Amino acid sequence: MSTVEHDTADADAAEMATGHSVSRVHRRGDDSAVLRMSEAEAAQIGNDPSTYDDDERVLLNMGPSHPSTHGVLRLMLEMEGETVRRSKPVVGYLHTGMEKQAEQLTYLQGCTNVTRMDYASPLFTELAFSLATEKLLGIEVPERATWIRMLMCELNRMASHLLFMATNGMDLGAVGMMIYGWREREEVLRFLEKVTGLRMNHNYIRPGGVAADMHDGWEADIERLLELIPPRLEEYDILMTGQPIWRERLQGVGALNADEALALSATGPILRSTGFAWDLRRDDPYLAYPEVDFDVIVGSYGDCYDRYAIRLNEIRESMWIVEQILDNMPSGDYRVQDKKVTPPPRVRIDQSMEALIHHFKIFTEGYKVPEGETYAAVESPRGELGVYMVSDGTSKPYRMHVRGPSFINVQTMPHLMQNGLIADGVAIISSIDPIMGEVDR
Amino acid sequence: MSDDTSATDAAQSEEEGAPSGHDDNAGAGIRFGAIVEESLGDTVLHASVEQYLHTATAAHADGFALLVDLTAVDFLTYAGTRTLPDAVSAERFEVVTSLFNPQRRERIRIRVQVSAADAAVASMFDLWPGSELLEREVYDLFGIEFTDHPDMCRVLMPDDWVGHPLRKDYAVSSIPVQFKAASNIR
């Protein structure tokens, strides 16, 4: 697969011509794929099934504690035999008010909060948060910091997609794949740990740069990774990609077209699987992505198989980007030398009272961010991850909203599952790859 | 068409509340019937509650096929001075809708002032069904209603929750965990 050009003009013209009465995703009533029923109603029917006025159909609850729901996703399914007619994802089981929490934390502390949202790709939320803060502050980070960010994010994308390989395999019964995916992901996480000190929830990318420079000999570690992973991906191809059982299980399951995906605000691999080449790294560039070469991987059928293949190939693309970063990593500072946001170096604290006070102030009060509102978006492994931030001139965000791709992608689920078998539902949930920490925030 | 005429057209349609359909006057101060402003390099459209749906409809027709984000801000305890265009009067809530035009790779943001007394705006469901969950989230956390929304109910908080957590007058505190209808689960 390689990049293909989509024809948005035609798609848009068709959409405008047909209005919004035809498309299945626009339906409101009983013919919609979404079961718009409150939980109380569903519980009522659960207690007394005879109150459900449809003789053919039965309501079935799936989750929130179900091995294939990736955490705590609950689905209310309206079944007709083995076939799913309508469904509704019920979320909120992990809701801990992180956006409210963000209003209590300074900009410096904010990263520790947002990194816990999408715990499979924490660096992306940190990056979006930092980019939004930097936009409000009006500071430019040094070139090296930008490239380190890019390197870490691409490695994180690999780790996240490898995790997807593992869970997707497991959900579909390729239990061995579960172990292989985790094994490779661990190799990547080992590098992230070496740089950031933590396997997950790194708090590494911060407003103004990154927390620490790369360790000595990081190039050798990366080269080892780049040698190690490709043959393992070849093994995945043998184990899954070409397998008749794997193909049979995924091809044509949970299909969506580009118009529907766009209408549902789906981004990332879900949108790309429909053939719509849409990647913020290319289409709304940030960091130094215009300076590296990579392909936007697209599918053509919008089914579960395409979403799997896209992620597998994106691991390869990420490795290609990492290779280029390895060759082009600039020297310089890893964080901006702006007295306002950067604490003084450790040695200065011993020598100067002012430096000590400065250091103390930054970590207790935090730095003040000029008034304004902004939106910064990055391409996370799951789609567009954006941070909308409003500052009122104090040291804490007045409002911090995260546009979580997992949250928004969840609403494609009923449309993908409609008129499919319940067993395919598991493949569909898996192929959307929602991270519930980000869905519920 | 000169900037003058299109601005007049837009102003007229603003009065009538009809979509302007003009998209070639981005710098002219009025676009899709809403006041245009720059915010740190982003294009921001200020629409009133009444205009909102028309502005969105015009934007949709103009190729903004992707509703990226929809959220709200509660300005109750805002410490700074709010800078809004003269024609826009500040209200307690603001609904912020981010749109993307994939053809032109252009982002815009529609900001709508929503009063606390009548916290309701039009739903974007018919234009972008992807707004369904986002609007439910805003309803849940801010208590802003979306008229003509197909399923206006809470999404993150339990159905029987009292209050809207992201409002600024909702105190930060620890509350004992409430399990949804624990006794009713089979």
Interface residues (C-beta under 8 A of the other chain):
Chain A: T8 A9 A11 D12 E15 M16 H20 V25 H26 R28 S32 V34 R36 S38 E39 A40 A43 G46 N47 V91 G92 H95 G97 E99 K100 Q101 Q104 K135 L136 G138 L262 A263 L264 S265 A266 T267 F276 W278 D283 D284 E371 G372 E373 T374 Y375 A377 E384 G386 Y388 V390 S391 D392 G393 T394 Y398 R399 H401 R403 F407 I408 V410 Q411 D440 R441
Chain B: S39 L40 G41 D42 A61 G63 A65 L66 L67 V68 D69 T71 V73 D74 Y78 A79 G80 T81 T83 V96 S98 P102 Q103 R105 R107 R109 F125 D126 L127 W128 P129 G130 S131 E132 L133 L134 E137 L141 P150 D151 C153 R154 V155 L156 M157 P158 D159 P165 L166 Y170 V172 K180 A181 N184 I185 R186
